[in-house]
Amino acid sequence: MNLLDRAIAIQQIAAPTFEEKDRAEYVAREFDALGLCDVEVDELGNVFARRPGGAAAPILITAHTDTVFPRGADLALQRTSTRVIGPGIGDNSLGVAGLFAIVESLSEMNLETPGDLWLRANVGEEGLGDLRGMRRAMDRLGRRVRATIVIEGMAYGRVYHQAIGVHRLRISARAEGGHSWHDYGRPSAVHGLAALAARIIALPISAQPKTTLNIGQISGGTSVNTIAREASLELDLRSEDPAALAELVMKIGSLIRESASPALAFTHITTSRRAPGSIPLDHPLVQLAANALREVGAEPVFEKGSTDANVPLSLGLPAVVIGLCRGGNAHRPDEYIETERLDNGLRQLMTVVMGAYKLPAP
C-alpha cells in the first residue's frame, strides 16, 4: 500500500485522545503483516514493533495515533489533484503511515540497518494526553537508542529541535446556585468564572520570549434560567522560557485566589505539563535532518514547538521532529495535506533514519 493510501486508511479510523484502541489494533495487525518482530500493544494503547538490524545501537521512530476530533466526527475526505482534505489527515494519520512507509522502503531496497529499528505508534500527544505514550516509550527505550525521530505529517521542510514548555490548568468555580429570577443576586459559578477568564486574558503576555495563553474549553451550568452552581475552563499556557512560564502560572494562581469569596469557591489542578528541552543547532542529528532536506531541494526551517519530542529532549536525549509533506488548517475539519512533495518527504525520512546510525552511540 502506498504512503497516501495508507494515510487515508488510518484517517478513517477514529482515534480521539484516550480512545486510540481501534487505530492501535489496525497498526499492530499491519505491523504483523509486514513481518516485524516484537509487535506489542501495551495497556496504554501504544504499539511497539522492531525491524531487526545489525549490532549497532538502535534508532527509534515514532508517530502519535491520537487526533483532536471526537468520536462521531465526520471523517469524510475530499481529494483534488494536489490535496487531500479531511480531519486528522496530516495530524497525524500521515505521520503514522510514515512508519509503514519506512519499513516497506527498506524492504524494497533490501537494506539491513546497522542496528535495530524500533517503531512506535503512540497515544496521548494531543489535548490532555500529557504525552503519556512518549513517556512510556522513553521509560522503555529512551536511553538505549541512538536517536529518536518523531514524524509529524505536515512538518515537511521543518526541523524541530527545541521543545517549548507547556502548563495546562483546569480551573473550576462552585457556588450555591438558584433560580435566575427568585434568587437573583446570588453568585453564579458561570459569571464568576467568566469574570476570572476576562482577567486572565487581560494579563500582559511576553512577546520575547514568546509566551501564549489560550482558554480552549468552558463548561458548566444547568439551564438558561438557573444560577450556575458549577463551571470550569481548560487553560493552555506555553512559553519558550521556563521562567516566563512559571511566572505566568504564578500570576494566574494569584488571580484565582483574588477572585474567590465565601460564596464563590475556585479550585484549580494541573492537567498536563510538558517540560522544555533542546539540542543545539549544530548537533549532528539536527544537521543530518537539515541536510536530508537540502538533498531533496528544500531549505530547512529550524523550529521550536510542543510535540512528543518534548520528552526525550527534556531528558537530554537527541531527538528531532520532521514531516512528510506540507499542509494546513491543523485541528480543523478542513485540515489538508499537499501531496506533491510526498516522495521527497519519504526520501528525506529514509536519509535521516539511515544517517542516524552514524551518530555517536548513547
C-alpha positions in Angstrom: 0.0 0.0 0.0 1.5 3.4 -0.9 2.0 6.1 1.6 -1.0 8.2 0.7 -3.4 5.3 0.6 -2.1 4.1 3.9 -2.6 7.6 5.4 -6.2 7.6 4.2 -6.9 4.2 5.6 -5.6 5.3 9.0 -7.5 8.6 8.9 -10.8 6.7 8.5 -10.3 5.0 11.9 -11.4 7.4 14.7 -8.8 7.9 17.4 -9.6 10.7 19.8 -7.1 11.1 22.7 -7.8 8.4 25.2 -9.7 6.4 22.6 -7.0 5.2 20.3 -7.7 1.5 20.6 -9.2 0.8 17.2 -6.3 2.6 15.4 -3.8 0.8 17.6 -5.2 -2.6 16.7 -5.0 -1.7 13.0 -1.4 -0.6 13.3 -0.4 -3.8 15.2 -2.2 -6.0 12.7 -0.4 -4.3 9.8 2.9 -4.4 11.6 2.5 -8.1 11.9 1.6 -8.4 8.2 5.0 -6.7 7.4 6.8 -9.4 9.3 8.1 -7.1 12.1 9.3 -8.6 15.4 8.1 -8.0 18.9 4.8 -6.4 17.9 3.0 -5.4 21.0 0.1 -3.2 22.1 0.7 -2.1 25.7 -2.0 -1.2 28.2 -2.0 2.4 27.2 -2.6 1.6 23.6 1.0 2.2 22.3 2.1 -0.1 19.5 5.7 -1.2 19.6 7.5 -3.1 16.8 11.1 -3.9 15.8 12.8 -4.4 12.5 15.9 -6.4 13.3 19.3 -4.9 12.2 22.9 -5.2 13.0 24.8 -4.8 16.3 24.8 -1.0 16.4 22.7 0.9 18.9 19.0 1.1 17.7 17.1 4.0 16.3 13.5 4.8 17.5 11.0 6.3 15.1 7.6 7.4 16.4 4.3 8.9 15.4 1.3 9.7 17.5 -2.0 7.9 16.7 -4.5 10.3 18.5 -6.4 13.2 17.0 -8.2 16.2 18.4 -11.5 15.2 16.8 -14.2 13.5 19.0 -15.7 10.1 18.3 -18.5 10.5 15.9 -16.9 13.4 14.0 -17.4 13.3 10.2 -14.2 11.8 8.7 -15.2 12.2 5.1 -12.4 13.2 2.8 -12.1 15.4 -0.3 -9.5 14.8 -2.9 -8.1 17.1 -5.6 -5.2 16.7 -7.9 -2.8 18.3 -5.3 -4.6 17.9 -1.9 -6.3 15.5 0.4 -8.7 17.4 2.8 -10.2 16.0 6.0 -9.9 15.9 9.8 -6.7 14.4 11.0 -5.2 13.5 7.6 -2.0 15.4 8.3 -2.0 15.4 12.1 -1.2 12.7 12.3 -2.6 9.9 10.0 0.2 10.7 7.5 2.8 10.5 10.3 1.6 7.1 11.3 1.6 6.0 7.7 5.2 7.0 7.5 6.1 4.3 10.0 4.9 1.7 7.5 6.5 3.5 4.5 10.0 3.4 6.0 9.7 -0.3 6.7 8.4 -1.0 3.2 11.1 1.2 1.6 13.9 -0.6 3.5 12.5 -4.0 2.4 12.0 -3.0 -1.2 15.7 -1.8 -1.3 16.8 -5.0 0.5 18.6 -2.8 3.1 19.7 -4.1 6.5 20.1 -1.3 9.0 23.3 -1.2 11.1 21.1 -1.7 14.2 17.6 -2.5 15.1 14.9 -0.1 14.0 12.2 0.4 16.7 8.9 1.7 15.6 6.3 3.1 18.0 2.8 4.4 17.3 1.9 6.2 20.5 -1.1 7.6 22.3 -1.6 10.8 24.1 0.1 13.5 22.2 -2.9 15.8 21.7 -5.0 17.6 24.3 -4.8 16.3 27.8 -2.9 13.2 26.8 0.1 14.6 28.6 2.5 12.8 26.3 1.9 9.6 28.2 2.6 7.5 25.2 6.0 9.0 24.6 6.8 9.0 28.3 6.2 5.2 28.3 8.4 4.8 25.3 11.3 6.7 26.9 10.9 4.7 30.0 11.3 1.5 27.9 13.7 2.5 25.2 14.9 6.1 25.6 18.5 5.6 26.9 19.0 2.5 24.7 18.5 4.2 21.4 21.0 6.3 19.5 18.3 8.9 18.4 14.6 9.4 18.3 12.9 10.6 15.1 9.3 11.9 15.6 7.1 12.1 12.5 4.5 14.9 12.3 2.8 14.5 8.9 2.7 18.2 7.8 6.1 19.3 9.1 7.9 18.8 5.8 10.7 21.4 5.4 11.0 22.0 9.1 13.3 20.5 11.7 12.1 20.8 15.3 14.9 20.5 17.8 13.7 22.7 20.6 10.8 21.9 22.9 8.8 24.7 24.5 7.3 24.4 28.0 3.6 23.8 28.4 1.4 24.0 31.5 -2.3 23.3 31.4 -4.8 24.0 34.1 -8.4 23.2 34.8 -10.0 26.0 36.8 -13.3 25.2 38.5 -15.8 27.5 40.2 -18.6 26.5 42.6 -21.4 28.5 44.1 -24.8 27.8 45.8 -26.8 28.4 42.7 -30.5 29.0 42.5 -33.3 30.4 40.3 -32.4 33.1 37.9 -35.4 35.3 39.0 -36.2 34.4 42.6 -32.6 34.1 43.7 -31.2 36.9 41.5 -28.1 38.4 43.1 -26.6 35.2 44.3 -23.1 34.4 43.0 -23.0 32.3 39.8 -20.3 29.9 39.0 -20.5 30.8 35.4 -20.5 34.6 36.0 -17.5 34.2 38.4 -15.6 32.0 36.0 -16.3 34.4 33.1 -15.0 37.4 35.2 -11.9 35.4 36.1 -11.4 34.4 32.4 -11.6 38.1 31.4 -8.9 38.9 34.0 -6.7 36.1 32.7 -6.9 37.1 29.1 -6.1 40.7 30.0 -2.8 39.7 31.5 0.2 41.2 29.6 1.9 38.4 27.7 5.5 38.4 26.7 6.3 38.6 23.0 10.0 37.9 23.7 10.4 35.2 24.9 7.3 34.1 23.1 4.6 33.2 25.6 1.0 32.3 24.9 -2.3 31.5 26.7 -5.5 30.0 25.4 -8.8 29.1 27.1 -9.8 26.2 24.9 -12.9 25.0 26.6 -15.6 26.3 29.0 -18.3 24.2 30.5 -20.9 24.4 33.3 -24.3 25.4 34.4 -27.7 23.6 34.4 -30.1 25.6 32.3 -30.6 29.0 30.9 -32.8 30.0 33.9 -30.6 28.6 36.6 -27.9 30.4 38.5 -25.0 28.1 37.9 -23.6 26.0 40.7 -20.5 24.7 38.8 -18.4 25.8 35.9 -14.9 25.1 34.6 -12.4 26.0 31.9 -9.4 24.5 30.4 -6.3 26.8 30.1 -3.3 26.2 27.9 -0.1 28.1 28.8 3.1 28.0 26.7 6.5 29.7 26.6 9.9 29.4 25.1 11.3 30.4 28.5 10.7 28.2 31.6 11.0 31.2 33.9 8.4 33.2 31.9 6.0 30.2 32.0 6.4 29.8 35.8 5.8 33.5 36.3 2.6 33.3 34.2 1.4 30.3 36.2 2.1 32.2 39.4 0.1 35.3 38.2 -2.9 33.1 37.3 -2.8 31.5 40.7 -2.9 34.9 42.3 -5.9 35.9 40.2 -7.7 32.7 41.2 -7.2 33.4 44.9 -8.3 37.1 44.5 -11.5 36.1 42.7 -12.7 33.8 45.4 -15.2 34.8 48.1 -17.1 33.0 50.8 -20.0 32.4 48.4 -17.9 31.6 45.3 -15.1 29.0 45.6 -12.4 28.3 43.0 -10.1 25.3 42.6 -7.5 24.5 40.0 -5.5 21.5 39.1 -2.6 20.9 36.6 -3.9 18.6 33.9 -0.8 18.4 31.8 2.8 19.6 31.9 5.4 19.4 29.2 9.0 20.1 30.1 11.1 22.1 27.7 14.4 20.9 26.3 16.6 21.2 23.2 19.6 20.1 21.3 21.8 22.7 19.7 21.5 23.7 16.0 25.0 22.2 15.3 24.1 18.9 16.8 24.8 16.1 14.3 21.2 14.9 14.3 19.8 18.4 13.6 22.4 18.8 10.8 21.5 15.4 9.4 17.9 16.3 9.2 18.7 19.7 7.6 21.0 18.2 5.0 18.4 15.5 4.2 16.0 18.3 3.3 18.6 20.1 1.2 19.2 16.9 -0.7 15.6 16.9 -1.9 15.7 20.6 -2.7 14.1 22.1 0.4 15.9 24.7 2.6 15.3 23.7 6.2 13.5 25.9 8.7 14.6 25.3 12.3 11.7 25.2 14.7 10.6 25.0 18.3 7.3 23.6 19.4 5.3 21.3 21.7 5.4 17.7 20.4 6.2 14.2 21.5 9.9 15.2 21.2 9.5 17.3 24.4 10.0 14.1 26.4 13.4 12.9 25.0 14.7 16.5 24.7 13.8 17.3 28.3 15.8 14.2 29.3 18.8 15.4 27.4 18.3 12.8 24.7 18.8 13.5 21.0 15.5 13.9 19.1 14.1 15.8 16.1 10.7 16.2 14.6 10.4 16.0 10.8 7.5 15.8 8.4 6.4 14.1 5.1 4.5 16.9 3.4 3.2 20.4 3.7 -0.4 21.2 4.7 -2.6 23.5 6.7 -5.7 24.0 8.8 -4.4 21.6 11.5 -7.0 20.7 14.1 -9.9 21.8 11.8 -12.3 19.7 9.8 -10.8 21.1 6.6 -7.3 20.1 7.5 -5.3 19.3 4.3 -2.1 17.9 3.0 -0.4 18.8 -0.2 0.6 15.6 -2.0 3.2 16.8 -4.5 6.2 16.5 -2.1 5.3 13.1 -0.5 8.1 11.4 -2.4 10.6 14.0 -1.3 9.3 13.7 2.3 9.8 9.9 2.3 13.3 10.2 0.8 14.2 12.7 3.5 12.9 10.4 6.2 14.9 7.5 4.7 18.1 9.6 4.7 17.6 10.7 8.3 16.9 7.1 9.5 19.9 5.6 7.8 22.2 8.5 8.7 21.2 8.4 12.4 23.0 5.1 12.8 26.3 7.0 12.2 25.7 9.4 15.2 27.7 8.9 18.4 26.5 5.9 20.4 24.4 6.6 23.5 
